[in-house]
Amino acid sequence: MVSYADIAVKGSVQNVQNLAQTAFAANGFTVKWESATKGKAEKGSRGLNLALGAFAQYYGVDFEIYPGQDAAVLRLLKSNTGLAGGIWGMMKVSKQFEELSDTIARWFQQQGVLQGVQKK
């Protein structure tokens, strides 16, 4: 099961910030920045998910940008397990994380800045 995805991107940290913000928003996520290189993207209601389990969607992804020379790595981290929804909820969260990391990587590829993706 994948717990994080590293997306290597050409460009400055600020460029990666802007592109990540846009990519998350285009997929229905609200982004909260903790610092210039760290934040969380959320979709749905955490409270309803705790109350109703798999019947109410909540999905959160922590992320961090690691700067490099002429490039950066956007690390996406699965921030919830889906345990409130049982086995079905856990499988759903894992599948959503895989799909989201692929979608974000495609977004960077469409912008012509993707260097590579590594999932672990």
C-alpha positions in Angstrom: 0.0 0.0 0.0 1.4 3.4 -1.0 1.8 5.9 1.8 3.5 8.7 -0.1 4.3 9.9 -3.6 7.2 12.1 -4.6 6.6 14.3 -7.7 9.8 15.8 -9.1 9.1 19.2 -10.8 11.3 21.6 -12.7 11.1 25.2 -11.4 11.2 27.2 -8.3 9.4 26.5 -5.0 7.0 29.4 -5.7 6.1 27.9 -9.1 5.5 24.5 -7.5 3.3 26.2 -4.8 1.2 27.9 -7.4 0.8 24.8 -9.6 0.0 22.6 -6.6 -2.6 25.1 -5.4 -4.3 25.1 -8.8 -4.1 21.3 -9.2 -5.7 20.6 -5.8 -8.4 23.3 -6.3 -9.2 21.8 -9.8 -9.9 18.5 -8.0 -12.2 20.0 -5.4 -9.7 20.3 -2.6 -9.2 23.2 -0.2 -5.6 24.0 0.5 -4.3 25.2 3.9 -0.7 26.3 4.0 1.2 25.8 7.3 4.3 27.4 5.8 5.8 28.3 2.4 6.6 24.7 1.8 4.1 22.6 3.8 0.4 22.3 3.9 -2.7 20.1 3.7 -5.3 19.7 1.0 -8.8 18.6 2.2 -12.0 17.5 0.5 -15.3 16.7 2.3 -16.2 16.7 6.0 -14.1 15.1 8.6 -16.9 15.3 11.2 -19.5 13.6 9.0 -16.9 11.0 8.1 -16.4 10.1 11.7 -20.1 10.0 12.3 -21.2 8.1 9.2 -18.0 6.2 8.3 -17.7 5.3 4.6 -21.0 6.9 3.8 -19.6 10.4 4.2 -16.5 11.4 2.2 -13.6 13.1 3.8 -10.2 13.0 2.2 -7.0 14.8 3.4 -3.5 14.9 1.9 -0.6 16.4 3.6 2.1 17.8 1.3 5.6 19.3 1.5 7.8 20.9 -1.1 11.5 20.1 -0.9 13.5 22.6 -2.9 16.5 21.7 -5.0 18.6 23.4 -7.7 16.3 24.4 -10.6 13.8 21.9 -9.3 11.7 20.8 -6.4 10.0 17.6 -5.1 6.3 17.8 -4.1 5.7 15.0 -1.6 2.1 13.9 -1.1 1.4 12.0 2.2 -1.8 10.1 2.9 -3.1 11.9 6.0 -6.0 9.6 6.8 -6.4 5.9 6.7 -10.1 5.5 6.1 -10.4 3.3 9.2 -13.6 5.0 10.2 -15.2 3.4 7.2 -13.8 -0.1 7.9 -12.0 -2.2 5.3 -14.1 -0.6 2.5 -13.1 2.9 3.7 -9.4 1.9 3.9 -9.5 0.5 0.4 -11.3 3.6 -0.9 -8.8 6.0 0.7 -5.9 4.1 -0.8 -7.5 4.1 -4.2 -8.2 7.8 -3.9 -4.6 8.6 -2.9 -3.3 6.6 -5.9 -5.7 8.4 -8.3 -4.9 11.9 -6.8 -1.2 11.4 -7.0 -1.5 10.3 -10.6 -3.8 13.3 -11.4 -1.4 15.8 -9.8 1.5 14.3 -11.7 -0.4 14.5 -15.0 -1.2 18.2 -14.1 2.6 18.9 -13.8 3.2 16.9 -17.0 0.6 19.0 -18.9 2.4 22.1 -17.7 5.7 20.7 -19.1 7.5 20.6 -15.7 7.2 17.0 -14.6 10.6 15.3 -14.1 9.4 12.0 -12.5 7.2 10.3 -9.9 8.2 7.8 -7.2 5.6 6.1 -4.9 6.4 4.2 -1.7 
